[in-house]
Amino acid sequence: MDILITIPQHPENCKKLKHWLVEHSLCLINDEFMWHV
């Protein structure tokens, strides 16, 4: 994952990465929820 390498030069990428992880985890939770319903 190249974004991890660019964080020292581009600190804002860390925020982008966190935001992406939050959105991604929400999608995973929703998918699991849909499977259980």
C-alpha positions as CSV (number, residue, x, y, z in Angstrom):
1,M,0.0,0.0,0.0
2,D,1.9,3.1,-1.3
3,I,-0.1,5.6,0.8
4,L,1.7,4.3,4.0
5,I,5.0,5.2,2.4
6,T,3.9,8.7,1.5
7,I,2.6,9.6,5.0
8,P,5.9,11.1,6.2
9,Q,6.0,13.5,3.2
10,H,2.3,14.0,3.2
11,P,0.7,14.0,6.7
12,E,-2.7,14.7,5.3
13,N,-2.6,11.2,3.7
14,C,-2.9,9.8,7.2
15,K,-6.3,11.5,7.6
16,K,-7.3,10.2,4.2
17,L,-6.3,6.7,5.2
18,K,-8.2,6.9,8.5
19,H,-11.3,8.2,6.6
20,W,-11.0,5.4,4.1
21,L,-10.6,2.7,6.9
22,V,-13.7,4.1,8.7
23,E,-15.8,4.0,5.5
24,H,-14.5,0.6,4.6
25,S,-15.2,-0.9,8.0
26,L,-18.7,0.6,7.9
27,C,-19.2,-1.2,4.5
28,L,-18.0,-4.4,6.0
29,I,-20.3,-4.1,9.0
30,N,-23.3,-3.4,6.7
31,D,-22.4,-6.4,4.5
32,E,-22.3,-8.7,7.6
33,F,-25.5,-7.2,8.8
34,M,-27.2,-7.9,5.5
35,W,-26.0,-11.5,5.6
36,H,-27.4,-12.1,9.0
37,V,-30.9,-10.6,8.3
